[in-house]
Amino acid sequence: MKRTILVCDDNPAILTAMQYALAGSFEHILTLSKPDEILRTMAAEPVDIVLMDMNFSLGANSGREGMHWLQVLRQTHPDVPVVMLTAYGDVPLAVRALKSGAADFITKPWDNDELSSKLLNVLEAEQQLAPLDQVEMEHIRRAVDRADGNLTVAARMLGVTRQTLYNKLNRK
């Protein structure tokens, strides 16, 4: 199976290191130094997985741009898993990224074998379909969490009545 990974980081040394580290696991490795090129690149070439830095030193959103692009990718390419790359001290931010839809995160510096293994595991997990009931419950739990436990607000977010949401929660 031919796999393509898109790596986006503003540090050229990181991009070069990723090309060497991932050469044995991916047939095609695309590298970008600017996140605003991601959508154009993904429109031109199919990508199986994205590995993206959390913090870019470019632009007005410097320091948090990775979270912005994670949200953009979740909306435009929901079927492509995104793994976030972060410095050791940014682990709380990486956890926030997981809650926002990132498939996983990797800390810098990384171990090459661990990096490849984690990325391939994410791809394998993405290929396995979860039962519809399980996906629905995860989606409901996420909405209830975002609504801080308020079922009325969660139901509104999900586009169902409060009673329907209550019934689904009781059934599970």
Secondary structure as UniProt FT lines:
FT   STRAND          4..8
FT   HELIX           12..22
FT   TURN            23..25
FT   STRAND          28..32
FT   HELIX           35..37
FT   HELIX           38..44
FT   STRAND          49..53
FT   TURN            60..64
FT   HELIX           65..76
FT   TURN            78..79
FT   STRAND          82..87
FT   HELIX           88..90
FT   HELIX           91..99
FT   TURN            100..101
FT   STRAND          104..108
FT   HELIX           112..127
FT   HELIX           132..146
FT   TURN            147..149
FT   HELIX           151..158
FT   HELIX           162..171
//
